[in-house]
Amino acid sequence: MIYFNSDYMAGAHPEVMRRLVDTNSEATVGYGCDQYTARATDLIRKACDAPDARVHLLVGGTQTNATVIDGLLARHEGVLAADSGHINVHEAGAIEATGHKVLTLPHKDGKVNAEDVDRYIRDFYNDDTYEHMVAPGMLYISFPTEYGTIYSLKELEALSEVCHKAGIPLYIDGARLGYGLAAEGNDVTLRDIARLSDVFYIGGTKVGALFGEAVVITNPAVLPHFTPLVKQHGAMLAKGRLLGVQFEALFEDGLYEKISRETVRLAMRLKEGFKAKGFMPFIDSPTNQQFFTLPNILIDRLMKDVGFELWGPRGEKESKVRFVTGWQTTDEDIDGLIRLL
């Protein structure tokens, strides 16, 4: 089998795993108070050009979203997000389980635009009964989006301006952030992400780590007591140094960027291979997620040798599918897939 189901199918990148093995017998203080975590968080602050940011290492993406969003919102507030957004579709109501509503916005290829965010907020406060309604307390976006698309710098600046004008924080889900930054045509840097958002996270689970996400709080005023909140959400790892070791490896010598660039390169080879066989993507994603509409007969035959996902319900004659490259994907994997096509 060749696996393109997701970018966390394999374990850790060999260099990350080597660091974990080399430090396995060491005894360190727990809960992220170790020297590896201190070094990793310093490296992340430097990469973001955000020396005053607070950096917390959590275990997984859904934990991270639920913890951050719960902390950013007051009890009567909800989170604005694209109706296709991960927190609205694929997190099993984790946000609603914290007592907060996801307030959905229309999207174009997974992205929301500043005009719709501004209109929603203005319409809310222009309603005489708004005190009886769930208030828009923050904006959630992901970079890249669920469709593998990316925001331009101009689009991010506009969203940031609307949020800060309205006095609500902007939170960026960066589960696949490295792949967005490595995409051809991207004009956004990690420093831009840090500058324009109040909180974001750098995904490790999907970009070479065994597990782990790095939450970067660039506006500490919006999350003054984050550590106990992490604990309340069961998102604090007692052996916190396991997270520190991994992020130190990812950010010490540019490994995070190298993994991202190579993974995106292979995704572009995959896309061109499909196009050469006459199968055009239904979303033009420049990142490691690629989407196509395929005949069901081809899907069934491919699934005997290739792992990938249906993207939504199966159609009568054809269905939408997603292929994802990861750090473990090779040129030989792409060649094998194209031969099977």
HUKAHU-V497222 format. One record per pair of residues at least 6 apart in sequence whose C-alpha atoms are under 7 Angstrom apart, sorted by the first residue. I is the first residue (numbers start at 1). J is the second residue. Records with the same first field share a line. If there is no record, write none. Layout:
I->J + J
This chain:
1->305 + 306 + 307
2->305 + 306 + 307 + 333
3->306 + 307 + 308
4->307 + 308 + 323 + 324 + 325
5->307 + 308 + 309 + 323 + 324
6->324 + 325
7->206 + 324 + 325 + 326
8->205 + 206
10->328
11->210
12->208 + 209 + 210
13->208 + 209 + 327
16->209 + 246 + 249
19->245
20->245
28->34
30->238 + 239 + 240 + 241
31->236 + 237 + 238 + 239 + 240
32->240 + 241
34->241
36->241 + 244 + 245 + 248
37->241 + 244 + 245
39->248
40->244 + 247 + 248
41->55
43->251 + 252
44->251
45->51 + 53
48->190 + 191 + 194
49->191
50->218
53->216 + 217 + 218
54->216 + 217 + 218 + 220
55->214 + 215 + 216 + 217
56->214 + 215 + 216
57->212 + 213 + 214 + 215 + 243
58->64 + 212 + 213 + 214 + 235 + 236
59->211 + 212 + 213 + 235
60->211 + 212 + 213
61->175 + 213
62->91
63->235
66->94 + 95
67->229 + 230 + 233
70->98
71->223
72->222 + 223
73->137
76->134 + 135
77->100 + 134 + 135 + 136 + 137
78->100 + 101 + 102 + 103 + 134 + 135 + 136 + 137
79->101 + 102 + 103 + 136 + 137 + 138 + 139 + 140
80->102 + 103 + 104 + 105 + 136 + 138 + 139 + 140
81->102 + 103 + 104 + 105 + 139 + 140 + 141
82->104 + 105 + 106 + 107 + 110 + 111 + 112
83->104 + 105 + 106 + 107
84->110
85->146
86->146
87->95
88->102
95->101
105->112
106->112
109->147 + 149 + 283
110->145 + 146 + 147 + 149
111->145
114->158 + 159 + 162
118->162
121->136
124->130
137->168
138->168 + 169 + 170
139->169 + 170 + 171
140->170 + 171 + 172
141->171 + 172 + 173
142->172 + 173 + 174
143->150 + 172 + 173 + 174 + 176 + 177 + 180
144->150 + 176 + 177 + 180
147->283 + 285
148->285 + 286 + 287 + 288 + 289
149->285 + 286
150->180
152->186 + 187 + 188
153->187 + 188
157->196
160->170 + 196 + 197
163->169 + 170
169->198
170->197 + 198 + 199
171->197 + 198 + 199 + 200
172->197 + 199 + 200 + 201
173->200 + 201
174->200 + 201 + 202 + 203
175->202 + 203 + 206
176->203 + 206 + 207
177->202 + 203
178->207 + 256 + 257 + 260
179->260 + 264 + 287 + 288
180->287
181->188 + 189
182->260 + 261 + 264
183->264 + 286 + 287
184->286
194->218
198->217 + 218 + 219
199->216 + 217 + 218 + 219
200->215 + 216 + 217
201->213 + 214 + 215 + 216
202->213 + 214 + 215
203->212 + 213 + 214
204->211 + 212 + 213
205->211 + 212 + 213
207->259 + 260 + 327
208->259 + 327
209->246
212->243
230->236
250->256
259->327
263->288 + 325 + 326 + 327
264->287 + 288
266->325 + 331
267->287 + 288 + 325
270->334
271->290
273->338
274->280
279->292
280->292
281->291 + 292
282->291 + 292 + 293
283->291
288->324 + 325
289->322 + 323 + 324 + 325
290->322 + 323 + 324
291->321 + 322 + 323
292->320 + 321 + 322
293->318 + 319 + 320 + 321
294->318 + 319 + 320
295->317 + 318 + 319
296->317 + 318 + 319
308->322 + 323
309->321 + 322 + 323
310->320 + 321 + 322
311->320 + 321 + 322
312->320
